[in-house]
Amino acid sequence: MRVFSPWALSAIGVGNCARALAFELPAQAVVSTPDVYLSPHRIDRVSMYSFRESSFNNTTLFNPTLTAPPFFQVFHEGFLDILGSSPSIREVASNASFAFAHEAPVYFPEMDEMFFASNDGGSLGMSDLDHNNVYGKISLAAAEAELEANPDGAVNVPVTELALSEEIQMTNGGTGLYNDSLLLITSGRGARPPSIALVNPREPHNVTVLLDNFFGRQFNSLNDIKVHPSSGKIFLTDVTYGYLFGFRPAPMMPNQVYRFDPDTGSVRVVADGFVRCNGIAFTGDGRTAYVTDTGSSGGNLLGFNQTLPSTIYAYDVDDNTQTFKNRRVFAYVDAGVPDGIQVDAMGNVYTGCGDGVQVFNEEGTILGKFFLGSTSANMAFAGDGRLVILAETKIFLAHIAAQEISLGGPS
């Protein structure tokens, strides 16, 4: 560990120096408190631009220290409780020509493997109306061994692609083991319907489809999925991105959140009113739900519109019906859109954004960022103290202090 540098103290501001000296700053971490962006002259000295003269937007990345990524960007001292005393963040897999690491991260502890999907329909995704995306995995045991053998810089462990059945089309979401299987959600492709499916994490990776319609009507393009921690029911988001990226027909239903009961087959809408609902997560007690709205990102068809949401909404989960109620803004992100979302054991909320992973406390205050300098669509814990971050053409492994919550259903 190291104490704050002279720059860090000046960036924090004289009034906060006493607080700054009260704790040490881990390696790979820099401080960016509100004093920095509330005083443009400080930004001028550090990074040679002026807020007053610049044309900032949410595709511009806030990095006033000009630190080379990856690093931990600390906005609030509460982020240090998440990081712990000796955190690290390292690149463990990469392929500059292929967005192989996009969504649907699921950790398989038996083999210490992380599963994930490539980009479906986007840049470098190699998938479209005529080509399915792929679901792959890496060995975290191999990644850990490579990191130990090479203590500085990036490593690149191999990615194994799974040969899944034709029932799996454009995988876009996934969550912890459910009945000892990967619980995946697909966007569908062409006339092939979006679906919820169980996939065996072991060979031969056999598939069981649980749901592929809403009373006979195909979903638009299912996006993300979580299991409610107490009821065991499955919650899913449906959005029009398949159409906006050109691999699904025109939508026939609103963008909505659904609840599926695998025991009875019942499916119902629990929340609507989104521009484009995307990621979903629950607190550990299941009483609060978070849903991201990535409305400002309109895909290939509509492009980017900053007047639409890049917002995380919070809801109370009704004890009886499990519908979502009392919607309120939880957070609005400054870079890109909040895509996939996870919650740790302390109730902190992690979301993939245009600059990496941003972390908020349960009050919606930003604590810090896993700053990658590029987009992350999703991330997942791989046991306590390890966060795997998908960054399109790269995967990062962060060792931190935070602990995971259970994401799976019945075992």
C-alpha positions as CSV (number, residue, x, y, z in Angstrom):
1,M,0.0,0.0,0.0
2,R,1.0,3.7,-0.3
3,V,-0.3,6.9,1.2
4,F,-1.8,9.6,-0.9
5,S,0.7,11.3,-3.3
6,P,1.0,15.1,-3.2
7,W,-1.2,15.3,-6.3
8,A,-3.9,13.2,-4.7
9,L,-4.0,15.6,-1.7
10,S,-4.2,18.6,-3.9
11,A,-6.9,17.0,-6.0
12,I,-8.9,16.1,-2.9
13,G,-8.7,19.6,-1.6
14,V,-7.2,21.1,1.5
15,G,-10.5,20.8,3.5
16,N,-10.4,17.0,3.0
17,C,-6.7,16.4,3.7
18,A,-7.3,15.2,7.3
19,R,-9.7,12.6,6.0
20,A,-7.3,11.6,3.2
21,L,-4.5,11.0,5.7
22,A,-6.7,8.8,7.8
23,F,-6.3,5.9,5.4
24,E,-3.8,4.5,2.9
25,L,-4.4,4.1,-0.8
26,P,-3.8,0.7,-2.3
27,A,-1.7,0.2,-5.4
28,Q,-3.5,0.6,-8.8
29,A,-5.8,3.1,-7.2
30,V,-6.2,6.8,-7.7
31,V,-8.5,9.4,-6.1
32,S,-11.1,11.5,-7.9
33,T,-13.3,13.2,-5.4
34,P,-16.1,15.7,-6.1
35,D,-13.5,18.5,-5.4
36,V,-11.8,17.6,-8.7
37,Y,-14.7,18.1,-11.1
38,L,-16.3,20.9,-9.1
39,S,-13.2,23.0,-9.6
40,P,-12.4,23.2,-13.3
41,H,-9.1,25.0,-12.8
42,R,-7.7,21.9,-11.1
43,I,-8.7,19.8,-14.2
44,D,-6.8,22.4,-16.3
45,R,-3.6,21.8,-14.4
46,V,-3.8,18.1,-14.4
47,S,-5.0,17.1,-17.8
48,M,-4.8,20.2,-19.9
49,Y,-8.4,20.7,-20.8
50,S,-11.1,23.0,-19.5
51,F,-14.6,21.8,-18.5
52,R,-15.9,25.3,-19.5
53,E,-14.5,24.9,-23.1
54,S,-14.9,21.2,-23.7
55,S,-17.9,19.4,-25.2
56,F,-18.2,16.5,-22.7
57,N,-20.7,13.8,-23.3
58,N,-21.3,10.3,-22.0
59,T,-18.9,8.8,-24.5
60,T,-16.1,10.8,-23.0
61,L,-14.2,9.1,-20.2
62,F,-13.5,11.0,-16.9
63,N,-9.9,10.3,-16.2
64,P,-8.4,13.6,-14.8
65,T,-5.2,11.8,-13.5
66,L,-4.4,10.5,-17.0
67,T,-3.6,7.2,-15.3
68,A,-3.2,4.3,-17.7
69,P,-6.0,1.7,-17.3
70,P,-6.8,-0.7,-15.8
71,F,-6.9,1.0,-12.4
72,F,-9.3,1.6,-9.5
73,Q,-10.8,5.1,-9.5
74,V,-11.8,6.1,-6.0
75,F,-14.6,8.6,-5.6
76,H,-15.6,7.8,-2.0
77,E,-13.6,6.2,0.8
78,G,-16.3,3.5,1.0
79,F,-14.8,2.1,-2.2
80,L,-11.7,1.1,-0.2
81,D,-13.8,-1.3,1.9
82,I,-14.8,-3.0,-1.4
83,L,-11.2,-3.1,-2.6
84,G,-9.5,-4.2,0.6
85,S,-5.8,-3.6,1.5
86,S,-4.2,-5.2,-1.5
87,P,-6.5,-5.3,-4.6
88,S,-5.3,-5.9,-8.1
89,I,-6.9,-5.8,-11.5
90,R,-5.2,-7.6,-14.5
91,E,-6.1,-8.6,-18.0
92,V,-6.3,-12.4,-18.4
93,A,-7.7,-12.9,-21.9
94,S,-7.8,-10.9,-25.1
95,N,-8.6,-11.0,-28.8
96,A,-8.4,-7.6,-30.5
97,S,-10.3,-8.8,-33.6
98,F,-13.3,-10.4,-31.8
99,A,-15.7,-9.2,-29.1
100,F,-15.7,-12.6,-27.5
101,A,-16.5,-11.4,-24.0
102,H,-19.8,-9.5,-23.9
103,E,-22.5,-10.9,-21.7
104,A,-24.0,-13.9,-19.8
105,P,-21.2,-14.5,-17.3
106,V,-21.8,-17.6,-15.1
107,Y,-19.2,-19.0,-12.7
108,F,-18.9,-22.7,-12.4
109,P,-17.1,-23.4,-9.1
110,E,-16.6,-27.1,-9.6
111,M,-14.1,-26.5,-12.4
112,D,-13.2,-22.9,-11.5
113,E,-14.4,-21.7,-14.9
114,M,-16.2,-18.6,-16.1
115,F,-18.6,-18.9,-18.9
116,F,-19.7,-16.0,-21.1
117,A,-21.1,-15.0,-24.5
118,S,-19.7,-13.0,-27.4
119,N,-21.3,-9.8,-28.6
120,D,-24.6,-10.4,-30.4
121,G,-25.0,-8.1,-33.4
122,G,-22.6,-5.4,-32.3
123,S,-19.2,-4.3,-33.5
124,L,-16.6,-7.1,-33.7
125,G,-19.3,-9.5,-32.6
126,M,-19.1,-11.6,-35.8
127,S,-22.8,-12.3,-35.4
128,D,-25.9,-11.1,-37.3
129,L,-29.1,-12.4,-38.9
130,D,-27.1,-15.2,-40.6
131,H,-24.6,-16.0,-37.8
132,N,-25.2,-17.0,-34.2
133,N,-23.0,-15.7,-31.4
134,V,-20.9,-18.1,-29.4
135,Y,-20.8,-19.1,-25.8
136,G,-17.3,-19.8,-24.3
137,K,-15.4,-20.2,-21.1
138,I,-12.0,-19.7,-19.6
139,S,-10.2,-21.5,-16.8
140,L,-9.7,-19.2,-13.8
141,A,-7.3,-21.7,-12.3
142,A,-5.2,-21.3,-15.5
143,A,-5.5,-17.5,-15.3
144,E,-4.4,-17.5,-11.6
145,A,-1.4,-19.6,-12.5
146,E,-0.4,-17.3,-15.3
147,L,-0.8,-14.2,-13.2
148,E,1.4,-15.8,-10.5
149,A,4.1,-16.7,-13.0
150,N,3.9,-13.3,-14.7
151,P,3.5,-10.7,-11.8
152,D,3.4,-7.7,-14.1
153,G,1.2,-6.8,-17.1
154,A,-1.4,-8.8,-19.0
155,V,-1.7,-12.6,-19.6
156,N,-3.8,-14.3,-22.2
157,V,-5.4,-17.7,-21.3
158,P,-7.2,-19.6,-24.1
159,V,-10.9,-19.4,-24.6
160,T,-12.9,-22.6,-25.2
161,E,-16.0,-22.3,-27.3
162,L,-19.0,-24.5,-26.5
163,A,-20.8,-26.4,-29.3
164,L,-24.4,-25.7,-28.2
165,S,-27.5,-26.9,-29.9
166,E,-29.5,-24.8,-32.4
167,E,-32.0,-24.0,-29.7
168,I,-29.5,-21.5,-28.3
169,Q,-29.6,-18.4,-30.5
170,M,-27.8,-15.2,-29.5
171,T,-27.1,-15.8,-25.8
172,N,-27.3,-12.5,-24.0
173,G,-27.8,-13.2,-20.3
174,G,-26.9,-15.8,-17.7
175,T,-26.8,-16.3,-14.0
176,G,-25.6,-18.7,-11.3
177,L,-26.2,-22.4,-11.4
178,Y,-29.8,-23.5,-11.4
179,N,-30.4,-27.2,-10.9
180,D,-26.7,-27.7,-11.4
181,S,-27.0,-26.1,-14.9
182,L,-26.1,-22.7,-16.4
183,L,-29.3,-20.6,-16.6
184,L,-29.1,-18.7,-19.9
185,I,-31.4,-16.3,-21.7
186,T,-31.3,-15.8,-25.5
187,S,-32.3,-13.0,-27.8
188,G,-33.3,-15.3,-30.6
189,R,-32.3,-14.9,-34.2
190,G,-34.6,-14.4,-37.2
191,A,-37.7,-16.6,-36.7
192,R,-36.0,-18.6,-34.0
193,P,-37.6,-17.4,-30.7
194,P,-35.9,-15.9,-27.7
195,S,-35.8,-18.3,-24.8
196,I,-34.8,-19.3,-21.3
197,A,-32.7,-22.4,-21.3
198,L,-30.7,-24.7,-18.9
199,V,-27.3,-25.7,-20.3
200,N,-25.2,-28.5,-18.8
201,P,-21.8,-26.9,-17.9
202,R,-20.2,-30.3,-18.5
203,E,-19.9,-32.1,-21.8
204,P,-22.0,-32.7,-23.9
205,H,-23.6,-29.3,-22.9
206,N,-27.1,-30.6,-23.4
207,V,-29.9,-28.0,-23.5
208,T,-33.4,-27.8,-21.9
209,V,-35.6,-24.9,-23.0
210,L,-37.8,-23.7,-20.1
211,L,-39.7,-20.9,-21.9
212,D,-39.8,-19.4,-25.4
213,N,-43.1,-17.4,-25.6
214,F,-45.6,-15.3,-23.8
215,F,-49.0,-17.0,-24.3
216,G,-48.0,-17.9,-27.8
217,R,-46.3,-14.6,-28.7
218,Q,-42.6,-14.5,-29.2
219,F,-40.7,-12.1,-26.9
220,N,-38.8,-9.3,-28.6
221,S,-35.3,-10.3,-27.7
222,L,-34.7,-11.4,-24.2
223,N,-31.7,-9.8,-22.5
224,D,-30.9,-10.5,-18.9
225,I,-32.0,-12.9,-16.2
226,K,-31.8,-13.4,-12.4
227,V,-33.3,-15.7,-9.8
228,H,-35.1,-14.2,-6.9
229,P,-33.1,-15.2,-3.8
230,S,-36.1,-16.2,-1.6
231,S,-38.8,-17.4,-4.0
232,G,-36.6,-19.1,-6.5
233,K,-38.7,-17.6,-9.4
234,I,-37.0,-16.4,-12.5
235,F,-37.0,-12.7,-13.6
236,L,-36.1,-11.6,-17.1
237,T,-35.9,-8.4,-19.2
238,D,-37.2,-8.2,-22.8
239,V,-36.1,-5.4,-25.1
240,T,-35.9,-4.6,-28.8
241,Y,-32.1,-4.8,-29.3
242,G,-32.5,-7.8,-31.6
243,Y,-34.5,-5.6,-34.0
244,L,-32.2,-2.6,-33.5
245,F,-29.2,-4.7,-34.4
246,G,-30.9,-6.3,-37.4
247,F,-31.2,-9.9,-36.3
248,R,-34.8,-10.1,-35.0
249,P,-38.2,-9.0,-36.6
250,A,-39.9,-5.8,-35.6
251,P,-41.1,-5.9,-32.0
252,M,-44.7,-6.8,-31.1
253,M,-44.7,-6.1,-27.4
254,P,-43.4,-3.3,-25.1
255,N,-40.0,-3.4,-23.4
256,Q,-40.9,-5.1,-20.1
257,V,-39.7,-7.2,-17.1
258,Y,-41.3,-10.6,-16.6
259,R,-41.5,-13.1,-13.8
260,F,-41.5,-16.8,-14.7
261,D,-42.4,-19.6,-12.3
262,P,-40.7,-22.8,-13.5
263,D,-42.8,-24.9,-11.1
264,T,-46.2,-23.9,-12.6
265,G,-45.2,-22.4,-16.0
266,S,-46.9,-19.1,-15.1
267,V,-45.4,-16.0,-16.7
268,R,-46.5,-12.4,-16.0
269,V,-45.3,-8.8,-16.4
270,V,-43.9,-7.2,-13.2
271,A,-42.6,-3.8,-14.6
272,D,-42.9,-1.7,-17.7
273,G,-42.5,2.0,-18.7
274,F,-38.9,1.6,-20.0
275,V,-37.2,3.0,-23.0
276,R,-35.0,-0.1,-23.2
277,C,-34.8,-2.2,-20.0
278,N,-31.6,-4.2,-19.9
279,G,-29.8,-5.6,-16.8
280,I,-31.6,-6.9,-13.6
281,A,-30.4,-7.8,-10.1
282,F,-31.8,-8.2,-6.6
283,T,-30.4,-7.4,-3.2
284,G,-29.5,-10.4,-1.1
285,D,-32.8,-10.3,0.8
286,G,-34.8,-10.0,-2.4
287,R,-36.7,-7.0,-1.2
288,T,-35.2,-4.5,-3.7
289,A,-34.8,-5.0,-7.5
290,Y,-32.6,-3.0,-9.8
291,V,-33.3,-2.6,-13.5
292,T,-31.0,-0.7,-15.9
293,D,-32.5,1.4,-18.7
294,T,-30.1,1.7,-21.7
295,G,-32.5,3.9,-23.7
296,S,-29.7,6.2,-24.9
297,S,-28.1,3.4,-26.8
298,G,-30.3,2.6,-29.9
299,G,-28.2,0.0,-31.6
300,N,-27.3,0.1,-35.3
301,L,-30.8,1.4,-36.3
302,L,-31.1,4.5,-34.0
303,G,-27.6,5.2,-32.8
304,F,-26.9,7.2,-29.6
305,N,-29.3,9.7,-28.1
306,Q,-28.1,11.3,-24.8
307,T,-31.5,12.7,-24.0
308,L,-32.8,9.1,-23.3
309,P,-32.0,7.1,-20.1
310,S,-28.6,5.8,-19.1
311,T,-30.2,5.1,-15.7
312,I,-30.5,2.5,-13.0
313,Y,-34.0,2.3,-11.4
314,A,-34.7,0.7,-8.0
315,Y,-38.0,-1.0,-7.0
316,D,-39.5,-2.5,-4.0
317,V,-40.5,-6.1,-4.6
318,D,-44.1,-6.9,-3.5
319,D,-44.1,-9.6,-0.8
320,N,-47.1,-11.4,-2.3
321,T,-47.1,-10.9,-6.0
322,Q,-43.4,-10.1,-6.5
323,T,-44.4,-7.3,-8.9
324,F,-42.1,-4.3,-8.8
325,K,-43.4,-1.1,-7.2
326,N,-42.3,2.3,-6.0
327,R,-39.9,2.9,-8.9
328,R,-37.3,5.6,-8.3
329,V,-34.0,6.7,-9.9
330,F,-31.1,4.9,-8.3
331,A,-28.3,6.3,-10.4
332,Y,-27.5,7.9,-13.7
333,V,-24.1,7.0,-15.2
334,D,-21.6,9.4,-16.8
335,A,-20.1,7.1,-19.4
336,G,-22.0,5.0,-21.9
337,V,-25.0,3.1,-20.5
338,P,-25.4,0.9,-17.4
339,D,-25.7,-2.6,-18.9
340,G,-25.4,-5.7,-16.8
341,I,-25.7,-5.3,-13.1
342,Q,-24.7,-7.3,-9.9
343,V,-25.0,-6.7,-6.2
344,D,-22.5,-7.8,-3.6
345,A,-23.0,-9.1,0.0
346,M,-23.0,-5.5,1.4
347,G,-25.6,-4.3,-1.0
348,N,-23.3,-2.3,-3.3
349,V,-24.4,-2.2,-6.9
350,Y,-21.9,-2.9,-9.8
351,T,-22.8,-2.1,-13.4
352,G,-20.9,-2.3,-16.7
353,C,-20.6,1.1,-18.4
354,G,-18.7,2.9,-21.1
355,D,-15.5,3.1,-19.1
356,G,-15.5,-0.2,-17.2
357,V,-17.5,-1.1,-14.1
358,Q,-19.0,1.6,-11.9
359,V,-19.9,0.8,-8.2
360,F,-22.6,2.5,-6.1
361,N,-23.6,2.1,-2.5
362,E,-27.2,1.2,-1.5
363,E,-28.1,4.9,-1.4
364,G,-27.0,5.4,-5.1
365,T,-23.8,7.3,-4.3
366,I,-21.0,6.4,-6.7
367,L,-18.1,4.9,-4.7
368,G,-15.6,4.2,-7.5
369,K,-14.9,2.5,-10.8
370,F,-12.9,-0.4,-12.1
371,F,-11.6,1.9,-14.8
372,L,-10.8,0.0,-18.0
373,G,-10.9,2.9,-20.5
374,S,-13.3,0.9,-22.6
375,T,-16.8,-0.6,-22.4
376,S,-17.8,-3.4,-20.1
377,A,-21.2,-4.9,-20.7
378,N,-21.2,-7.2,-17.7
379,M,-19.3,-8.7,-14.8
380,A,-19.7,-11.5,-12.2
381,F,-18.2,-12.7,-9.0
382,A,-16.2,-15.9,-9.1
383,G,-16.5,-16.7,-5.5
384,D,-15.7,-14.2,-2.7
385,G,-13.0,-11.7,-3.5
386,R,-12.8,-12.2,-7.3
387,L,-14.7,-10.2,-9.9
388,V,-14.5,-11.2,-13.6
389,I,-15.1,-8.3,-15.9
390,L,-16.1,-8.8,-19.5
391,A,-14.8,-6.0,-21.8
392,E,-15.7,-7.1,-25.3
393,T,-12.2,-7.9,-26.7
394,K,-10.7,-8.5,-23.2
395,I,-11.4,-10.1,-19.9
396,F,-10.1,-8.7,-16.6
397,L,-9.8,-10.4,-13.2
398,A,-10.0,-8.2,-10.1
399,H,-8.9,-9.5,-6.7
400,I,-10.8,-7.4,-4.1
401,A,-12.3,-7.8,-0.6
402,A,-16.0,-7.7,-1.6
403,Q,-18.0,-10.9,-1.2
404,E,-20.7,-12.3,-3.5
405,I,-24.3,-13.1,-2.9
406,S,-26.0,-16.3,-4.2
407,L,-27.4,-16.0,-7.7
408,G,-28.5,-19.5,-8.3
409,G,-31.8,-21.3,-7.9
410,P,-32.3,-24.8,-6.5
411,S,-29.4,-27.2,-6.6
